[in-house]
C-alpha cells in the first residue's frame, strides 16, 4: 500500500473521530481552494484535504513558490499534502509502451501561513442566490420534489441534500444500480461526497451526518486507506456532470472573479 494513501486517510479518520466530517466542514472562503500562482483548482480528494483546515483564504503555495515570491513560511506552520499522479512510460520486451500511473504528493501552505501579501479580491454581486442555482439544477435533472415539501419548509439544507443525493445516485449508478453497486458503505460515501462537492460549489450549507454513517465510514477507511481517494475521484466526475446542467452564472457571491472566466 502506497504510504501516501495512509497519510491522507489518517488525517480524515482523525477528523471523523473528532466529530467532524471533513468534506462537509464549512469553508469561510467563498472561492474553491486553488494554487495561488497557477490558479489551478484542487479537485477530488484534494478538495477534501484543503477543506479540512477551515481557511478563510482559498490560495495555497509550495515552499519553492513562496521563496520565488520573496516570502517565508511562518514559524510552526504545518503543510497540507496535495496528491497528483505521474504517468511513467516503460518499453516492454515486445516494443510496446507500458504506462504506469504513480501516485505522488507535494506539500503546500495556505497563503495565510506565509509572509506574502494577501490579495485584495473584487466583490462580485449578483441577484441570484445559492437556492436559485440549486433549483435550476434540480429542475434540469427532472427530480420530483413533492415528497420533500416538509424539508423545504423547515430545513433547506436537508431538502437540497436529499435531492442532490438522489441526483448523485442516479448519475453514478444508472441505468442498472443493482449491477454496479458493490458495497453500500463505499457507494453511500461516493454519493455523499458528490452531494457535498455540489453544495460546496454553489455555497449551500451542509447537514449534520448521523453517527451510524460516520461509524460505517470509519470502519471502511481503517480497512482500506485507498478507498476515500477512489471515492473522491468518482464523486468529482459525477459532481461536474451534474453542475454542468446549470445554465445560470455561478458568480452570485464568489470570493473573486467569475469561475467561468
Secondary structure by P-SEA (a helix, b strand, c coil): ccaaaaaaaaaaaaaaaacccccccccccccccccccccccccaaaaaaaacccccccccccaaaaaaaccccccbbbbbbbbbbbbbbbbccccbbbbbbbbbbbbbbccccccccccbbbbbbbcccaaaaaaaaaaaaccccccccccccccaaaaaaaaaaaaaaaaccccccccccccaaaaaaaaaaaaaaaaaaaccccccccaaaaaaaaaaaaaccaaaaaaaaaaaaaaaaaaaacccccccccccccccc
